[in-house]
Amino acid sequence: MFGSYSNFLDHCLATADETIEPSFDILSAGTEVALLDGGVLRVEPNTACDTSLVISCGVHGNETAPIEIVRDIVSDVLAEEQKVGQRVLFIIGNPWAMQVAKRFVDVNMNRLFAGDWQHQDVGLKEVKRAAKLEAFVANFFASEPVTVTQRYHYDLHTAIRGSQRERFAVYPFVEGRQLPANQQAFLARSDIDTVLLQREAGNTFSSFSSLKYEAQSFTLELGQVKPFGENDLKRYSGIDYALRELIAGEPLPEQPKRPVTQFEVCHSIEVTSEHWEFFVPDDALNFTEYAPGTLIWRDGEREYRVGEQPECIVFPNPKVPVGQRAGLMLRALAAE
Ligand SMILES: [Zn+2]
């Protein structure tokens, strides 16, 4: 399937600038395998299935652990050591950034989805790739057999900075929806005990699949950025196990085994002018908690202080241009 390359990842990296003709294969168990492009592989069982599952990684090129996990799952599928009971679309996002061990080359790909690529320079490789990935996901959902009733998309990442909560999920905002118990069960099974509920529609890959295709989608932050080959994949055994169970066709538990703490965004921090001051230290970990009344930012007369309940910061980054987002403040939701 991958010609002279030993696996899905090596093939994707080596052929990033080539046009790949789709190729097809059937495994002995009857599973149909289609390599649709470099880093885009569809597998479909020949038995009735009820779920379309999109598993993406490497939208940020230096977030290597999830890429290694996906590479190994694909190798096991092709070697028929991993059972396939659901249809799955595996995606490796940004091979050019991987080649240079960077988050991105020209533009942050995870801000290009939900059609945002249309407002960018479509001559850029990452912009073209985002458009193509949207089309592959759209076709994948459009070609579902009638037995399929559920769509899931897990977009796998690792974070640049450390976190008080090692692993967390981001649940994109879709008007009126709530996080289902079986998805909380998936997160718990993946050793993810924290979920951040967004309160505005976004342009991430997972926002795209939830907004346009009503998929249960998540951006999963699974650990910290490390170069290829330097990841301790044992720290990722939870997500590896949970994905393999889903691919094999195991249904999700109805209820989570352990509680998942839900946070909602209560304030989006924006750099408002050149005089804007930020009181969160540069090395603050994600999910660092601040007590009520703590000053977070100030710009002349305007300021933001933590409200009556403690708040946590995530994705702090004050080195962005005026008008852009410098972080999010979160509040824990009371357990039900
Ligand atoms: Zn990322």
Boltz pocket constraint, residues with backbone or C-beta under 6 A from the ligand:
constraints:
  - pocket:
      binder: B
      contacts: [[A, 59], [A, 60], [A, 63], [A, 156], [A, 157], [A, 158], [A, 159]]
      max_distance: 6.0
